[in-house]
Amino acid sequence: MAYEVKVTRQGQTTIPKKLRDKYDIREGDKVLYIDVGGYMLVLPMSKDPLKELQALRIKDRRTIGEIRKEIYRSALKHSEERRRRAAR
């Protein structure tokens, strides 16, 4: 599903309501913009990342920064795979 939105003079956009509802994005929440070369990803940020990590019962000693880097790499890999499939 794709949505076309305008960018204001201040560089702001509005996240379409259907996406805000689907991902429970509310006023004051944060989203993450990731530049993956040629295009960008927009990901909703967790409201409580530590709680989510605890729920996953991760049993390693990585820092949050290391885990975040792994998430970025995974998102990049996933988006590149989707782009390749779409180009076929």
matplotlib code that plots the C-alpha trace (Angstrom):
import matplotlib.pyplot as plt

x = [0.0, 1.4, 0.4, 1.4, 1.7, 2.9, 5.9, 5.4, 7.9, 9.2, 9.8, 6.9, 4.5, 1.3, 1.2, -2.0, -4.7, -5.0, -1.2, -1.4, -4.3, -2.6, 0.6, -0.9, 1.0, -0.3, 0.6, 4.0, 5.2, 8.4, 9.1, 12.5, 13.7, 16.3, 18.2, 18.8, 20.3, 18.0, 15.0, 14.1, 12.1, 9.9, 9.5, 7.3, 9.5, 8.5, 6.8, 8.7, 11.7, 13.1, 9.7, 9.6, 13.1, 12.3, 9.2, 11.4, 13.5, 16.7, 19.5, 22.6, 24.7, 24.5, 23.8, 20.7, 22.9, 24.2, 20.7, 19.5, 22.3, 21.2, 17.6, 18.8, 20.8, 17.9, 15.5, 17.9, 18.3, 14.5, 13.8, 16.5, 15.0, 11.5, 12.9, 14.6, 11.4, 9.3, 11.8, 11.3]
y = [0.0, 3.4, 6.9, 10.2, 13.2, 16.7, 18.2, 21.6, 24.5, 23.4, 19.9, 18.4, 15.7, 14.1, 10.4, 9.1, 8.3, 4.7, 4.2, 6.1, 3.9, 0.7, 1.4, 3.2, 6.4, 9.3, 13.0, 13.2, 9.8, 9.4, 7.8, 6.9, 7.9, 5.6, 6.6, 3.3, 4.9, 5.8, 5.9, 6.0, 4.0, 5.4, 3.2, 3.9, 4.0, 1.8, 3.7, 1.5, -0.2, -1.8, -3.4, -4.8, -6.2, -7.8, -9.4, -11.0, -12.6, -11.8, -13.6, -11.8, -9.0, -6.5, -2.9, -1.1, 0.7, -2.7, -4.1, -0.9, -1.2, -4.8, -3.6, -1.0, -3.6, -6.0, -3.3, -2.3, -6.0, -6.5, -3.4, -4.2, -7.7, -6.2, -3.7, -6.5, -8.5, -5.5, -4.8, -8.3]
z = [0.0, -0.9, 0.0, -1.6, 0.7, 0.3, 2.1, 3.7, 3.5, 6.9, 5.6, 7.4, 6.2, 7.6, 8.2, 6.6, 9.2, 8.1, 8.9, 12.1, 13.2, 12.0, 13.8, 16.8, 16.1, 18.2, 18.7, 20.4, 19.3, 17.4, 14.0, 12.6, 9.2, 7.7, 4.5, 2.7, -0.4, -3.2, -0.9, 2.8, 5.3, 8.0, 11.0, 14.1, 17.2, 20.1, 23.0, 25.5, 23.7, 26.9, 27.7, 24.1, 24.4, 27.7, 26.2, 23.6, 26.3, 24.5, 26.3, 25.1, 26.4, 23.5, 24.2, 23.0, 20.4, 19.0, 18.9, 17.1, 14.5, 13.9, 13.4, 10.9, 9.0, 9.0, 7.8, 5.0, 3.9, 3.9, 1.9, -0.7, -1.1, -1.6, -4.1, -6.1, -6.1, -7.2, -10.1, -11.6]

ax = plt.figure().add_subplot(projection="3d")
ax.plot(x, y, z, "-o")
ax.set_aspect("equal")
plt.show()
